[in-house]
Amino acid sequence: MRFPNASPTLNFGEAIERAANNLLNINGRSRRSEFWWTMLVVAISFMIPCISSIVILLTIPLTIRRLHDTGRSGLLLAGDIILSITFTILTFLVEALNSANLFYYIIFVATVIYNIVIFSLCCMDSEPYPNQYGESPKYNNYDNNNNAGHTNNNLKFS
């Protein structure tokens, strides 16, 4: 089985431009370079606390598209969001009551583990062939002849 040719990695400007153009778009797929260059901007934004919260919220669609690129549902991010919100609420309660219970620590550990899972999935390479979320932005030189011998029945060719 031959894989299609991969296009070159996006540079900083191209990646940020793609991310900005799809700021609220949860459909389709995003490349790793687009995701990681944007995460660099998010990390830098942590120097300005009120802006960092907004920037993090704006990366949700990008993370969903990145999960799509690896062939996974963007709904996986919902678990991360639910755990993070629960942990944040519990943190405020613990601070107010000056007491943490076992449930607080369980939610903390679950949140950390789930974030590691999402992080790991975002580190994976793109699926080289079209999937239910669209064409590969990395392997854009795809044609049906390159699919000889490929047996994945979930592929959609148009």
N, C-alpha and C positions, 0 to 999 in steps of 0.2 A: 504494500500500500504506500503510495506516494503522498506526502503532505504538500499542500500548496505552499508557494513561496510567501515568506513573511515580509511585510513591509518594515522599513526601518523604525526604530524607536522614536517616539515623539520627543522633540526638545522641549524645554521649559515653556517657551512662548506658545508653541502649537498645543501642548497639553492644557495649559490654562485657558487658551482660546476655546478649545473643544468643550472643556468643563463649563465655561461661562455661557457658551451658546446653548448648552443643554442643562442649565441650572435647575429647572423644575421638571425635567423630562425623566420619567422612570421607565420608559420603553427603550428597547434596544440594548446595546452592549457598549462597554468602555474598556479601553486598553489599560494594562497595568501602569504604563508610563503616565497616562492621563490621571489615574488614581493617585499615584505616589507623588507626582509633582504638586497636585492639589493638596495632598496631606502635608507637604512641606509648607505650603502657604498657611494651612490650618495651624501647624505647630508654631509658626512665626506669629500668628495672630494671638496666641496665648499670652503674648506680652501686653496685650490690650484686653483686659477681662471682659468688658461689655461687648466687644466685637467678637470675641472667640465663641461665645454661645451662639450667636447668629450664624457665624461661619460653619460651625459644627452642624447646625440644622440644615444648612444648604448642601452639605455633603451627603445627606441621606439618599437623594436620587442617584448620585454618582456611585455610591456603594451598592445600591440596588442594581444599577447597570453593570457594575463590576462582577457581582454575583451572577447576573445573566450571562456574562461573557464566559464564565466557567461552567455554564450549563445548570446553574442552581436558581431556585426561586428567590426573588427579592423578599419574599415573606420571611425568610430566615432572619432578616434584620428586625422584624417585629419582636421576636423573642429578646433580642438584645435591648431594644428600646424599652420593653416592658420591665425587664430586669433592672435596667439603669434607672428608670423612674421610681421603681419600688425601692431600690437602694437609696436613692436621693431622699425620698420621703422618710424612710427609716432613719437615715442619718440625722435629719432635722429632729425627729422624735427622740433619738438617743441623746442628742445635744440638749434638748429641752428637759428631758427626764433624768439626765446624767446616769443612764444605765443602759447597757447593751445586753440583749439576750441572745440565746443560741440562734434564733431565727435570723437575726441581723447578720451574724457571721456566716450562716448558710447562704443567705442572699448575696453577701459580699463575694464568697468563693464561687458561687454559681455565675455571678456577673463577670468575674475575672476569667473564668474558664470559657464562658460563652464568647467573650471578647477575643480571646485567643483563637477560638474556632473561626470566628468571622475574619479575623486578621489572616489566619492561615489560608482560608478560602480565597481571600483577595490576593494572596501571593501566588496562587496557582496560575499556570499559563492559560491562555485563551484556548477554547475549543477551536480546532482549525477549520471545522466545517460549519455550515449554517446550523443553527439549532432553533428551537421554538421561539427564541427571542430575536432572531434576525441573523444577518450575515456577520461574519467575523470582521471586526475592524482591523485586525492585525493581518490575517491571511486573506487579503482582499483580491488576490489573483486566483481565486478559486474557480474551477470549472468542473463540470460533471465528469470529465474524463479522468480527473485526479481522484475520483471516488471509486475507482475500480477495486472490487474486493471488499469495500466497506459495508458492513452489515447492520449498522445502526438504523432501525426502522423509525426512529423519532425525527429523522432529518427531513426538512422541508426544502425542496428545491423549486425555485421559481425563475 
